Amino acid sequence: MANHKSALKRIRSNEAKRLRNRYQAKTTRTFIKRLRNTEDKAAAQELLKEVTSMLDKLAKKNIIHKNNAANKKSKLTKMVNALG
């Protein structure tokens, strides 16, 4: 257990940040699944803009690595462009 006031505060703030990061990452994964299941190209393009923005935000906050975000965006964009 922590012995300093600042360490106790750090534990509390780390837990809050961990929960926020988990929520944002999980929400993004849900949107990615929704995008992959979309058949309509117009709807997929709109959803792609939203998902791209979410991935960029996760990468900016170091929740996921920037290359991971770039890889996901690239694959999703290819998938959307392939829709007929």
PDB file with SEQRES, HELIX, SHEET and CRYST1 records, atoms N, CA, C and O in Angstrom:
SEQRES   1 A   84  MET ALA ASN HIS LYS SER ALA LEU LYS ARG ILE ARG SER          
SEQRES   2 A   84  ASN GLU ALA LYS ARG LEU ARG ASN ARG TYR GLN ALA LYS          
SEQRES   3 A   84  THR THR ARG THR PHE ILE LYS ARG LEU ARG ASN THR GLU          
SEQRES   4 A   84  ASP LYS ALA ALA ALA GLN GLU LEU LEU LYS GLU VAL THR          
SEQRES   5 A   84  SER MET LEU ASP LYS LEU ALA LYS LYS ASN ILE ILE HIS          
SEQRES   6 A   84  LYS ASN ASN ALA ALA ASN LYS LYS SER LYS LEU THR LYS          
SEQRES   7 A   84  MET VAL ASN ALA LEU GLY                                      
HELIX    1 AA1 LYS A    5  ARG A   36  1                                  32    
HELIX    2 AA2 LYS A   41  LYS A   60  1                                  20    
HELIX    3 AA3 LYS A   66  ALA A   82  1                                  17    
CRYST1    1.000    1.000    1.000  90.00  90.00  90.00 P 1           1          
ATOM      1  N   MET A   1       0.846  -1.187   0.000  1.00  0.00           N  
ATOM      2  CA  MET A   1       0.000   0.000   0.000  1.00  0.00           C  
ATOM      3  C   MET A   1       0.887   1.245   0.000  1.00  0.00           C  
ATOM      4  O   MET A   1       1.996   1.235   0.535  1.00  0.00           O  
ATOM      5  N   ALA A   2       0.385   2.301  -0.602  1.00  0.00           N  
ATOM      6  CA  ALA A   2       1.159   3.532  -0.727  1.00  0.00           C  
ATOM      7  C   ALA A   2       1.337   4.214   0.630  1.00  0.00           C  
ATOM      8  O   ALA A   2       0.464   4.138   1.494  1.00  0.00           O  
ATOM      9  N   ASN A   3       2.461   4.869   0.800  1.00  0.00           N  
ATOM     10  CA  ASN A   3       2.769   5.537   2.065  1.00  0.00           C  
ATOM     11  C   ASN A   3       2.661   7.060   1.984  1.00  0.00           C  
ATOM     12  O   ASN A   3       2.658   7.727   3.018  1.00  0.00           O  
ATOM     13  N   HIS A   4       2.574   7.615   0.793  1.00  0.00           N  
ATOM     14  CA  HIS A   4       2.551   9.065   0.630  1.00  0.00           C  
ATOM     15  C   HIS A   4       1.212   9.522   0.076  1.00  0.00           C  
ATOM     16  O   HIS A   4       0.539   8.804  -0.664  1.00  0.00           O  
ATOM     17  N   LYS A   5       0.850  10.734   0.456  1.00  0.00           N  
ATOM     18  CA  LYS A   5      -0.399  11.315  -0.027  1.00  0.00           C  
ATOM     19  C   LYS A   5      -0.431  11.383  -1.548  1.00  0.00           C  
ATOM     20  O   LYS A   5      -1.445  11.079  -2.176  1.00  0.00           O  
ATOM     21  N   SER A   6       0.690  11.786  -2.126  1.00  0.00           N  
ATOM     22  CA  SER A   6       0.761  11.931  -3.584  1.00  0.00           C  
ATOM     23  C   SER A   6       0.627  10.581  -4.283  1.00  0.00           C  
ATOM     24  O   SER A   6       0.065  10.493  -5.375  1.00  0.00           O  
ATOM     25  N   ALA A   7       1.147   9.527  -3.646  1.00  0.00           N  
ATOM     26  CA  ALA A   7       1.048   8.185  -4.231  1.00  0.00           C  
ATOM     27  C   ALA A   7      -0.397   7.692  -4.195  1.00  0.00           C  
ATOM     28  O   ALA A   7      -0.852   7.021  -5.122  1.00  0.00           O  
ATOM     29  N   LEU A   8      -1.110   8.023  -3.131  1.00  0.00           N  
ATOM     30  CA  LEU A   8      -2.531   7.657  -3.043  1.00  0.00           C  
ATOM     31  C   LEU A   8      -3.331   8.369  -4.130  1.00  0.00           C  
ATOM     32  O   LEU A   8      -4.215   7.784  -4.757  1.00  0.00           O  
ATOM     33  N   LYS A   9      -3.004   9.640  -4.340  1.00  0.00           N  
ATOM     34  CA  LYS A   9      -3.694  10.410  -5.385  1.00  0.00           C  
ATOM     35  C   LYS A   9      -3.371   9.826  -6.760  1.00  0.00           C  
ATOM     36  O   LYS A   9      -4.244   9.728  -7.622  1.00  0.00           O  
ATOM     37  N   ARG A  10      -2.112   9.441  -6.953  1.00  0.00           N  
ATOM     38  CA  ARG A  10      -1.689   8.855  -8.233  1.00  0.00           C  
ATOM     39  C   ARG A  10      -2.468   7.562  -8.501  1.00  0.00           C  
ATOM     40  O   ARG A  10      -2.870   7.305  -9.636  1.00  0.00           O  
ATOM     41  N   ILE A  11      -2.681   6.755  -7.466  1.00  0.00           N  
ATOM     42  CA  ILE A  11      -3.444   5.515  -7.622  1.00  0.00           C  
ATOM     43  C   ILE A  11      -4.869   5.832  -8.070  1.00  0.00           C  
ATOM     44  O   ILE A  11      -5.400   5.192  -8.977  1.00  0.00           O  
ATOM     45  N   ARG A  12      -5.482   6.827  -7.425  1.00  0.00           N  
ATOM     46  CA  ARG A  12      -6.854   7.204  -7.786  1.00  0.00           C  
ATOM     47  C   ARG A  12      -6.930   7.727  -9.211  1.00  0.00           C  
ATOM     48  O   ARG A  12      -7.814   7.335  -9.973  1.00  0.00           O  
ATOM     49  N   SER A  13      -6.008   8.611  -9.572  1.00  0.00           N  
ATOM     50  CA  SER A  13      -6.064   9.209 -10.909  1.00  0.00           C  
ATOM     51  C   SER A  13      -5.737   8.180 -11.985  1.00  0.00           C  
ATOM     52  O   SER A  13      -6.319   8.215 -13.069  1.00  0.00           O  
ATOM     53  N   ASN A  14      -4.806   7.258 -11.698  1.00  0.00           N  
ATOM     54  CA  ASN A  14      -4.481   6.204 -12.665  1.00  0.00           C  
ATOM     55  C   ASN A  14      -5.685   5.314 -12.940  1.00  0.00           C  
ATOM     56  O   ASN A  14      -5.923   4.919 -14.082  1.00  0.00           O  
ATOM     57  N   GLU A  15      -6.446   4.998 -11.893  1.00  0.00           N  
ATOM     58  CA  GLU A  15      -7.630   4.156 -12.064  1.00  0.00           C  
ATOM     59  C   GLU A  15      -8.676   4.869 -12.922  1.00  0.00           C  
ATOM     60  O   GLU A  15      -9.299   4.253 -13.787  1.00  0.00           O  
ATOM     61  N   ALA A  16      -8.865   6.161 -12.680  1.00  0.00           N  
ATOM     62  CA  ALA A  16      -9.837   6.933 -13.467  1.00  0.00           C  
ATOM     63  C   ALA A  16      -9.417   6.977 -14.932  1.00  0.00           C  
ATOM     64  O   ALA A  16     -10.246   6.813 -15.827  1.00  0.00           O  
ATOM     65  N   LYS A  17      -8.131   7.198 -15.173  1.00  0.00           N  
ATOM     66  CA  LYS A  17      -7.627   7.250 -16.547  1.00  0.00           C  
ATOM     67  C   LYS A  17      -7.734   5.889 -17.223  1.00  0.00           C  
ATOM     68  O   LYS A  17      -8.062   5.800 -18.406  1.00  0.00           O  
ATOM     69  N   ARG A  18      -7.452   4.816 -16.456  1.00  0.00           N  
ATOM     70  CA  ARG A  18      -7.529   3.462 -17.009  1.00  0.00           C  
ATOM     71  C   ARG A  18      -8.958   3.153 -17.459  1.00  0.00           C  
ATOM     72  O   ARG A  18      -9.166   2.591 -18.535  1.00  0.00           O  
ATOM     73  N   LEU A  19      -9.928   3.517 -16.646  1.00  0.00           N  
ATOM     74  CA  LEU A  19     -11.324   3.268 -17.004  1.00  0.00           C  
ATOM     75  C   LEU A  19     -11.737   4.084 -18.228  1.00  0.00           C  
ATOM     76  O   LEU A  19     -12.447   3.585 -19.103  1.00  0.00           O  
ATOM     77  N   ARG A  20     -11.290   5.339 -18.285  1.00  0.00           N  
ATOM     78  CA  ARG A  20     -11.621   6.195 -19.429  1.00  0.00           C  
ATOM     79  C   ARG A  20     -11.001   5.640 -20.711  1.00  0.00           C  
ATOM     80  O   ARG A  20     -11.651   5.610 -21.756  1.00  0.00           O  
ATOM     81  N   ASN A  21      -9.744   5.201 -20.627  1.00  0.00           N  
ATOM     82  CA  ASN A  21      -9.062   4.631 -21.793  1.00  0.00           C  
ATOM     83  C   ASN A  21      -9.748   3.352 -22.260  1.00  0.00           C  
ATOM     84  O   ASN A  21      -9.924   3.141 -23.460  1.00  0.00           O  
ATOM     85  N   ARG A  22     -10.135   2.498 -21.311  1.00  0.00           N  
ATOM     86  CA  ARG A  22     -10.826   1.252 -21.667  1.00  0.00           C  
ATOM     87  C   ARG A  22     -12.149   1.546 -22.359  1.00  0.00           C  
ATOM     88  O   ARG A  22     -12.497   0.893 -23.343  1.00  0.00           O  
ATOM     89  N   TYR A  23     -12.885   2.524 -21.850  1.00  0.00           N  
ATOM     90  CA  TYR A  23     -14.173   2.890 -22.436  1.00  0.00           C  
ATOM     91  C   TYR A  23     -13.990   3.385 -23.875  1.00  0.00           C  
ATOM     92  O   TYR A  23     -14.707   2.963 -24.782  1.00  0.00           O  
ATOM     93  N   GLN A  24     -13.029   4.277 -24.067  1.00  0.00           N  
ATOM     94  CA  GLN A  24     -12.800   4.833 -25.406  1.00  0.00           C  
ATOM     95  C   GLN A  24     -12.333   3.763 -26.384  1.00  0.00           C  
ATOM     96  O   GLN A  24     -12.779   3.742 -27.531  1.00  0.00           O  
ATOM     97  N   ALA A  25     -11.450   2.880 -25.954  1.00  0.00           N  
ATOM     98  CA  ALA A  25     -10.956   1.817 -26.824  1.00  0.00           C  
ATOM     99  C   ALA A  25     -12.070   0.839 -27.170  1.00  0.00           C  
ATOM    100  O   ALA A  25     -12.181   0.400 -28.314  1.00  0.00           O  
ATOM    101  N   LYS A  26     -12.887   0.499 -26.193  1.00  0.00           N  
ATOM    102  CA  LYS A  26     -13.987  -0.442 -26.421  1.00  0.00           C  
ATOM    103  C   LYS A  26     -15.020   0.163 -27.369  1.00  0.00           C  
ATOM    104  O   LYS A  26     -15.532  -0.529 -28.248  1.00  0.00           O  
ATOM    105  N   THR A  27     -15.329   1.443 -27.197  1.00  0.00           N  
ATOM    106  CA  THR A  27     -16.283   2.120 -28.069  1.00  0.00           C  
ATOM    107  C   THR A  27     -15.774   2.131 -29.506  1.00  0.00           C  
ATOM    108  O   THR A  27     -16.539   1.911 -30.445  1.00  0.00           O  
ATOM    109  N   THR A  28     -14.484   2.386 -29.670  1.00  0.00           N  
ATOM    110  CA  THR A  28     -13.892   2.395 -31.005  1.00  0.00           C  
ATOM    111  C   THR A  28     -13.969   1.019 -31.646  1.00  0.00           C  
ATOM    112  O   THR A  28     -14.290   0.898 -32.828  1.00  0.00           O  
ATOM    113  N   ARG A  29     -13.671  -0.031 -30.861  1.00  0.00           N  
ATOM    114  CA  ARG A  29     -13.763  -1.394 -31.394  1.00  0.00           C  
ATOM    115  C   ARG A  29     -15.186  -1.718 -31.838  1.00  0.00           C  
ATOM    116  O   ARG A  29     -15.385  -2.387 -32.852  1.00  0.00           O  
ATOM    117  N   THR A  30     -16.172  -1.244 -31.083  1.00  0.00           N  
ATOM    118  CA  THR A  30     -17.574  -1.478 -31.438  1.00  0.00           C  
ATOM    119  C   THR A  30     -17.901  -0.800 -32.767  1.00  0.00           C  
ATOM    120  O   THR A  30     -18.573  -1.388 -33.615  1.00  0.00           O  
ATOM    121  N   PHE A  31     -17.430   0.429 -32.952  1.00  0.00           N  
ATOM    122  CA  PHE A  31     -17.682   1.155 -34.198  1.00  0.00           C  
ATOM    123  C   PHE A  31     -16.989   0.485 -35.376  1.00  0.00           C  
ATOM    124  O   PHE A  31     -17.521   0.471 -36.486  1.00  0.00           O  
ATOM    125  N   ILE A  32     -15.794  -0.075 -35.136  1.00  0.00           N  
ATOM    126  CA  ILE A  32     -15.071  -0.779 -36.202  1.00  0.00           C  
ATOM    127  C   ILE A  32     -15.868  -2.006 -36.633  1.00  0.00           C  
ATOM    128  O   ILE A  32     -15.989  -2.281 -37.827  1.00  0.00           O  
ATOM    129  N   LYS A  33     -16.411  -2.747 -35.662  1.00  0.00           N  
ATOM    130  CA  LYS A  33     -17.232  -3.918 -35.991  1.00  0.00           C  
ATOM    131  C   LYS A  33     -18.469  -3.498 -36.775  1.00  0.00           C  
ATOM    132  O   LYS A  33     -18.859  -4.159 -37.737  1.00  0.00           O  
ATOM    133  N   ARG A  34     -19.080  -2.397 -36.358  1.00  0.00           N  
ATOM    134  CA  ARG A  34     -20.266  -1.891 -37.053  1.00  0.00           C  
ATOM    135  C   ARG A  34     -19.913  -1.524 -38.499  1.00  0.00           C  
ATOM    136  O   ARG A  34     -20.689  -1.789 -39.417  1.00  0.00           O  
ATOM    137  N   LEU A  35     -18.752  -0.921 -38.694  1.00  0.00           N  
ATOM    138  CA  LEU A  35     -18.305  -0.540 -40.037  1.00  0.00           C  
ATOM    139  C   LEU A  35     -18.057  -1.784 -40.888  1.00  0.00           C  
ATOM    140  O   LEU A  35     -18.434  -1.818 -42.059  1.00  0.00           O  
ATOM    141  N   ARG A  36     -17.430  -2.802 -40.310  1.00  0.00           N  
ATOM    142  CA  ARG A  36     -17.148  -4.026 -41.070  1.00  0.00           C  
ATOM    143  C   ARG A  36     -18.416  -4.757 -41.492  1.00  0.00           C  
ATOM    144  O   ARG A  36     -18.421  -5.454 -42.507  1.00  0.00           O  
ATOM    145  N   ASN A  37     -19.493  -4.605 -40.721  1.00  0.00           N  
ATOM    146  CA  ASN A  37     -20.745  -5.285 -41.037  1.00  0.00           C  
ATOM    147  C   ASN A  37     -21.646  -4.471 -41.956  1.00  0.00           C  
ATOM    148  O   ASN A  37     -22.717  -4.943 -42.339  1.00  0.00           O  
ATOM    149  N   THR A  38     -21.234  -3.255 -42.319  1.00  0.00           N  
ATOM    150  CA  THR A  38     -22.041  -2.391 -43.174  1.00  0.00           C  
ATOM    151  C   THR A  38     -21.907  -2.817 -44.632  1.00  0.00           C  
ATOM    152  O   THR A  38     -20.802  -3.037 -45.127  1.00  0.00           O  
ATOM    153  N   GLU A  39     -23.042  -2.928 -45.309  1.00  0.00           N  
ATOM    154  CA  GLU A  39     -23.062  -3.316 -46.729  1.00  0.00           C  
ATOM    155  C   GLU A  39     -23.194  -2.105 -47.643  1.00  0.00           C  
ATOM    156  O   GLU A  39     -22.694  -2.117 -48.767  1.00  0.00           O  
ATOM    157  N   ASP A  40     -23.867  -1.056 -47.165  1.00  0.00           N  
ATOM    158  CA  ASP A  40     -24.127   0.139 -47.973  1.00  0.00           C  
ATOM    159  C   ASP A  40     -22.876   1.024 -48.024  1.00  0.00           C  
ATOM    160  O   ASP A  40     -22.334   1.393 -46.983  1.00  0.00           O  
ATOM    161  N   LYS A  41     -22.423   1.363 -49.228  1.00  0.00           N  
ATOM    162  CA  LYS A  41     -21.171   2.112 -49.380  1.00  0.00           C  
ATOM    163  C   LYS A  41     -21.273   3.522 -48.804  1.00  0.00           C  
ATOM    164  O   LYS A  41     -20.341   3.994 -48.154  1.00  0.00           O  
ATOM    165  N   ALA A  42     -22.402   4.199 -49.039  1.00  0.00           N  
ATOM    166  CA  ALA A  42     -22.559   5.573 -48.545  1.00  0.00           C  
ATOM    167  C   ALA A  42     -22.523   5.602 -47.009  1.00  0.00           C  
ATOM    168  O   ALA A  42     -21.863   6.448 -46.405  1.00  0.00           O  
ATOM    169  N   ALA A  43     -23.243   4.668 -46.400  1.00  0.00           N  
ATOM    170  CA  ALA A  43     -23.256   4.601 -44.933  1.00  0.00           C  
ATOM    171  C   ALA A  43     -21.868   4.247 -44.407  1.00  0.00           C  
ATOM    172  O   ALA A  43     -21.436   4.772 -43.381  1.00  0.00           O  
ATOM    173  N   ALA A  44     -21.178   3.365 -45.105  1.00  0.00           N  
ATOM    174  CA  ALA A  44     -19.837   2.945 -44.692  1.00  0.00           C  
ATOM    175  C   ALA A  44     -18.853   4.118 -44.755  1.00  0.00           C  
ATOM    176  O   ALA A  44     -17.989   4.255 -43.889  1.00  0.00           O  
ATOM    177  N   GLN A  45     -18.989   4.960 -45.781  1.00  0.00           N  
ATOM    178  CA  GLN A  45     -18.084   6.108 -45.907  1.00  0.00           C  
ATOM    179  C   GLN A  45     -18.294   7.105 -44.766  1.00  0.00           C  
ATOM    180  O   GLN A  45     -17.335   7.684 -44.255  1.00  0.00           O  
ATOM    181  N   GLU A  46     -19.552   7.300 -44.374  1.00  0.00           N  
ATOM    182  CA  GLU A  46     -19.835   8.202 -43.257  1.00  0.00           C  
ATOM    183  C   GLU A  46     -19.273   7.625 -41.953  1.00  0.00           C  
ATOM    184  O   GLU A  46     -18.677   8.338 -41.146  1.00  0.00           O  
ATOM    185  N   LEU A  47     -19.476   6.337 -41.770  1.00  0.00           N  
ATOM    186  CA  LEU A  47     -18.990   5.672 -40.565  1.00  0.00           C  
ATOM    187  C   LEU A  47     -17.463   5.648 -40.532  1.00  0.00           C  
ATOM    188  O   LEU A  47     -16.855   5.733 -39.465  1.00  0.00           O  
ATOM    189  N   LEU A  48     -16.850   5.532 -41.710  1.00  0.00           N  
ATOM    190  CA  LEU A  48     -15.383   5.516 -41.791  1.00  0.00           C  
ATOM    191  C   LEU A  48     -14.794   6.824 -41.271  1.00  0.00           C  
ATOM    192  O   LEU A  48     -13.775   6.815 -40.580  1.00  0.00           O  
ATOM    193  N   LYS A  49     -15.435   7.957 -41.602  1.00  0.00           N  
ATOM    194  CA  LYS A  49     -14.951   9.256 -41.115  1.00  0.00           C  
ATOM    195  C   LYS A  49     -14.942   9.284 -39.592  1.00  0.00           C  
ATOM    196  O   LYS A  49     -13.991   9.762 -38.973  1.00  0.00           O  
ATOM    197  N   GLU A  50     -16.008   8.770 -39.001  1.00  0.00           N  
ATOM    198  CA  GLU A  50     -16.135   8.756 -37.550  1.00  0.00           C  
ATOM    199  C   GLU A  50     -15.089   7.840 -36.912  1.00  0.00           C  
ATOM    200  O   GLU A  50     -14.442   8.206 -35.931  1.00  0.00           O  
ATOM    201  N   VAL A  51     -14.935   6.645 -37.484  1.00  0.00           N  
ATOM    202  CA  VAL A  51     -13.983   5.670 -36.944  1.00  0.00           C  
ATOM    203  C   VAL A  51     -12.553   6.188 -37.090  1.00  0.00           C  
ATOM    204  O   VAL A  51     -11.739   6.022 -36.182  1.00  0.00           O  
ATOM    205  N   THR A  52     -12.248   6.805 -38.212  1.00  0.00           N  
ATOM    206  CA  THR A  52     -10.909   7.363 -38.433  1.00  0.00           C  
ATOM    207  C   THR A  52     -10.579   8.403 -37.370  1.00  0.00           C  
ATOM    208  O   THR A  52      -9.473   8.433 -36.832  1.00  0.00           O  
ATOM    209  N   SER A  53     -11.557   9.255 -37.078  1.00  0.00           N  
ATOM    210  CA  SER A  53     -11.368  10.280 -36.060  1.00  0.00           C  
ATOM    211  C   SER A  53     -11.126   9.641 -34.696  1.00  0.00           C  
ATOM    212  O   SER A  53     -10.253  10.082 -33.948  1.00  0.00           O  
ATOM    213  N   MET A  54     -11.893   8.609 -34.373  1.00  0.00           N  
ATOM    214  CA  MET A  54     -11.730   7.932 -33.086  1.00  0.00           C  
ATOM    215  C   MET A  54     -10.353   7.297 -32.968  1.00  0.00           C  
ATOM    216  O   MET A  54      -9.707   7.388 -31.923  1.00  0.00           O  
ATOM    217  N   LEU A  55      -9.903   6.651 -34.046  1.00  0.00           N  
ATOM    218  CA  LEU A  55      -8.579   6.011 -34.031  1.00  0.00           C  
ATOM    219  C   LEU A  55      -7.476   7.057 -33.863  1.00  0.00           C  
ATOM    220  O   LEU A  55      -6.512   6.842 -33.128  1.00  0.00           O  
ATOM    221  N   ASP A  56      -7.628   8.191 -34.553  1.00  0.00           N  
ATOM    222  CA  ASP A  56      -6.634   9.261 -34.425  1.00  0.00           C  
ATOM    223  C   ASP A  56      -6.550   9.768 -32.987  1.00  0.00           C  
ATOM    224  O   ASP A  56      -5.461  10.020 -32.471  1.00  0.00           O  
ATOM    225  N   LYS A  57      -7.704   9.915 -32.350  1.00  0.00           N  
ATOM    226  CA  LYS A  57      -7.712  10.390 -30.963  1.00  0.00           C  
ATOM    227  C   LYS A  57      -7.047   9.383 -30.029  1.00  0.00           C  
ATOM    228  O   LYS A  57      -6.298   9.763 -29.129  1.00  0.00           O  
ATOM    229  N   LEU A  58      -7.324   8.091 -30.250  1.00  0.00           N  
ATOM    230  CA  LEU A  58      -6.690   7.059 -29.407  1.00  0.00           C  
ATOM    231  C   LEU A  58      -5.180   7.078 -29.587  1.00  0.00           C  
ATOM    232  O   LEU A  58      -4.435   6.939 -28.616  1.00  0.00           O  
ATOM    233  N   ALA A  59      -4.727   7.248 -30.815  1.00  0.00           N  
ATOM    234  CA  ALA A  59      -3.289   7.271 -31.085  1.00  0.00           C  
ATOM    235  C   ALA A  59      -2.649   8.525 -30.478  1.00  0.00           C  
ATOM    236  O   ALA A  59      -1.542   8.468 -29.943  1.00  0.00           O  
ATOM    237  N   LYS A  60      -3.349   9.640 -30.566  1.00  0.00           N  
ATOM    238  CA  LYS A  60      -2.814  10.889 -30.029  1.00  0.00           C  
ATOM    239  C   LYS A  60      -2.623  10.805 -28.518  1.00  0.00           C  
ATOM    240  O   LYS A  60      -1.675  11.372 -27.975  1.00  0.00           O  
ATOM    241  N   LYS A  61      -3.526  10.097 -27.843  1.00  0.00           N  
ATOM    242  CA  LYS A  61      -3.449   9.961 -26.389  1.00  0.00           C  
ATOM    243  C   LYS A  61      -2.631   8.745 -25.957  1.00  0.00           C  
ATOM    244  O   LYS A  61      -2.593   8.412 -24.773  1.00  0.00           O  
ATOM    245  N   ASN A  62      -1.977   8.081 -26.913  1.00  0.00           N  
ATOM    246  CA  ASN A  62      -1.146   6.905 -26.649  1.00  0.00           C  
ATOM    247  C   ASN A  62      -1.916   5.750 -26.023  1.00  0.00           C  
ATOM    248  O   ASN A  62      -1.346   4.958 -25.273  1.00  0.00           O  
ATOM    249  N   ILE A  63      -3.207   5.649 -26.326  1.00  0.00           N  
ATOM    250  CA  ILE A  63      -3.982   4.504 -25.874  1.00  0.00           C  
ATOM    251  C   ILE A  63      -3.662   3.325 -26.785  1.00  0.00           C  
ATOM    252  O   ILE A  63      -3.552   2.186 -26.331  1.00  0.00           O  
ATOM    253  N   ILE A  64      -3.514   3.616 -28.087  1.00  0.00           N  
ATOM    254  CA  ILE A  64      -2.993   2.628 -29.028  1.00  0.00           C  
ATOM    255  C   ILE A  64      -1.805   3.267 -29.738  1.00  0.00           C  
ATOM    256  O   ILE A  64      -1.680   4.492 -29.761  1.00  0.00           O  
ATOM    257  N   HIS A  65      -0.941   2.450 -30.311  1.00  0.00           N  
ATOM    258  CA  HIS A  65       0.234   2.962 -31.016  1.00  0.00           C  
ATOM    259  C   HIS A  65      -0.193   3.624 -32.320  1.00  0.00           C  
ATOM    260  O   HIS A  65      -1.177   3.212 -32.934  1.00  0.00           O  
ATOM    261  N   LYS A  66       0.538   4.640 -32.742  1.00  0.00           N  
ATOM    262  CA  LYS A  66       0.160   5.378 -33.959  1.00  0.00           C  
ATOM    263  C   LYS A  66       0.193   4.487 -35.197  1.00  0.00           C  
ATOM    264  O   LYS A  66      -0.618   4.662 -36.106  1.00  0.00           O  
ATOM    265  N   ASN A  67       1.124   3.531 -35.240  1.00  0.00           N  
ATOM    266  CA  ASN A  67       1.176   2.625 -36.389  1.00  0.00           C  
ATOM    267  C   ASN A  67      -0.006   1.661 -36.394  1.00  0.00           C  
ATOM    268  O   ASN A  67      -0.494   1.272 -37.455  1.00  0.00           O  
ATOM    269  N   ASN A  68      -0.461   1.280 -35.212  1.00  0.00           N  
ATOM    270  CA  ASN A  68      -1.639   0.428 -35.085  1.00  0.00           C  
ATOM    271  C   ASN A  68      -2.862   1.167 -35.648  1.00  0.00           C  
ATOM    272  O   ASN A  68      -3.663   0.590 -36.384  1.00  0.00           O  
ATOM    273  N   ALA A  69      -2.989   2.429 -35.296  1.00  0.00           N  
ATOM    274  CA  ALA A  69      -4.106   3.240 -35.795  1.00  0.00           C  
ATOM    275  C   ALA A  69      -4.018   3.393 -37.314  1.00  0.00           C  
ATOM    276  O   ALA A  69      -5.024   3.274 -38.014  1.00  0.00           O  
ATOM    277  N   ALA A  70      -2.825   3.654 -37.814  1.00  0.00           N  
ATOM    278  CA  ALA A  70      -2.638   3.828 -39.254  1.00  0.00           C  
ATOM    279  C   ALA A  70      -2.980   2.544 -40.002  1.00  0.00           C  
ATOM    280  O   ALA A  70      -3.610   2.581 -41.059  1.00  0.00           O  
ATOM    281  N   ASN A  71      -2.560   1.408 -39.446  1.00  0.00           N  
ATOM    282  CA  ASN A  71      -2.827   0.107 -40.058  1.00  0.00           C  
ATOM    283  C   ASN A  71      -4.330  -0.162 -40.122  1.00  0.00           C  
ATOM    284  O   ASN A  71      -4.848  -0.592 -41.152  1.00  0.00           O  
ATOM    285  N   LYS A  72      -5.023   0.095 -39.011  1.00  0.00           N  
ATOM    286  CA  LYS A  72      -6.467  -0.114 -38.967  1.00  0.00           C  
ATOM    287  C   LYS A  72      -7.187   0.797 -39.976  1.00  0.00           C  
ATOM    288  O   LYS A  72      -8.086   0.355 -40.690  1.00  0.00           O  
ATOM    289  N   LYS A  73      -6.780   2.069 -40.022  1.00  0.00           N  
ATOM    290  CA  LYS A  73      -7.412   3.020 -40.950  1.00  0.00           C  
ATOM    291  C   LYS A  73      -7.206   2.585 -42.396  1.00  0.00           C  
ATOM    292  O   LYS A  73      -8.120   2.671 -43.216  1.00  0.00           O  
ATOM    293  N   SER A  74      -6.010   2.123 -42.698  1.00  0.00           N  
ATOM    294  CA  SER A  74      -5.700   1.691 -44.051  1.00  0.00           C  
ATOM    295  C   SER A  74      -6.568   0.507 -44.462  1.00  0.00           C  
ATOM    296  O   SER A  74      -7.146   0.499 -45.549  1.00  0.00           O  
ATOM    297  N   LYS A  75      -6.654  -0.488 -43.590  1.00  0.00           N  
ATOM    298  CA  LYS A  75      -7.433  -1.686 -43.908  1.00  0.00           C  
ATOM    299  C   LYS A  75      -8.916  -1.371 -44.035  1.00  0.00           C  
ATOM    300  O   LYS A  75      -9.594  -1.898 -44.917  1.00  0.00           O  
ATOM    301  N   LEU A  76      -9.424  -0.502 -43.146  1.00  0.00           N  
ATOM    302  CA  LEU A  76     -10.842  -0.146 -43.203  1.00  0.00           C  
ATOM    303  C   LEU A  76     -11.152   0.660 -44.467  1.00  0.00           C  
ATOM    304  O   LEU A  76     -12.211   0.486 -45.071  1.00  0.00           O  
ATOM    305  N   THR A  77     -10.238   1.535 -44.862  1.00  0.00           N  
ATOM    306  CA  THR A  77     -10.441   2.349 -46.063  1.00  0.00           C  
ATOM    307  C   THR A  77     -10.465   1.436 -47.299  1.00  0.00           C  
ATOM    308  O   THR A  77     -11.302   1.611 -48.185  1.00  0.00           O  
ATOM    309  N   LYS A  78      -9.549   0.467 -47.353  1.00  0.00           N  
ATOM    310  CA  LYS A  78      -9.541  -0.488 -48.456  1.00  0.00           C  
ATOM    311  C   LYS A  78     -10.858  -1.247 -48.516  1.00  0.00           C  
ATOM    312  O   LYS A  78     -11.416  -1.446 -49.595  1.00  0.00           O  
ATOM    313  N   MET A  79     -11.354  -1.673 -47.354  1.00  0.00           N  
ATOM    314  CA  MET A  79     -12.595  -2.426 -47.281  1.00  0.00           C  
ATOM    315  C   MET A  79     -13.769  -1.589 -47.792  1.00  0.00           C  
ATOM    316  O   MET A  79     -14.606  -2.080 -48.550  1.00  0.00           O  
ATOM    317  N   VAL A  80     -13.824  -0.322 -47.374  1.00  0.00           N  
ATOM    318  CA  VAL A  80     -14.921   0.556 -47.790  1.00  0.00           C  
ATOM    319  C   VAL A  80     -14.861   0.813 -49.294  1.00  0.00           C  
ATOM    320  O   VAL A  80     -15.888   0.820 -49.973  1.00  0.00           O  
ATOM    321  N   ASN A  81     -13.650   1.022 -49.807  1.00  0.00           N  
ATOM    322  CA  ASN A  81     -13.498   1.275 -51.252  1.00  0.00           C  
ATOM    323  C   ASN A  81     -13.869   0.063 -52.090  1.00  0.00           C  
ATOM    324  O   ASN A  81     -14.261   0.212 -53.248  1.00  0.00           O  
ATOM    325  N   ALA A  82     -13.753  -1.134 -51.526  1.00  0.00           N  
ATOM    326  CA  ALA A  82     -14.064  -2.348 -52.251  1.00  0.00           C  
ATOM    327  C   ALA A  82     -15.579  -2.623 -52.298  1.00  0.00           C  
ATOM    328  O   ALA A  82     -16.040  -3.446 -53.089  1.00  0.00           O  
ATOM    329  N   LEU A  83     -16.344  -1.927 -51.445  1.00  0.00           N  
ATOM    330  CA  LEU A  83     -17.796  -2.152 -51.456  1.00  0.00           C  
ATOM    331  C   LEU A  83     -18.386  -1.725 -52.788  1.00  0.00           C  
ATOM    332  O   LEU A  83     -17.924  -0.770 -53.412  1.00  0.00           O  
ATOM    333  N   GLY A  84     -19.419  -2.448 -53.216  1.00  0.00           N  
ATOM    334  CA  GLY A  84     -20.003  -2.166 -54.526  1.00  0.00           C  
ATOM    335  C   GLY A  84     -21.230  -1.383 -54.528  1.00  0.00           C  
ATOM    336  O   GLY A  84     -21.783  -1.104 -55.591  1.00  0.00           O  
TER     337      GLY A  84                                                      
END                                                                             
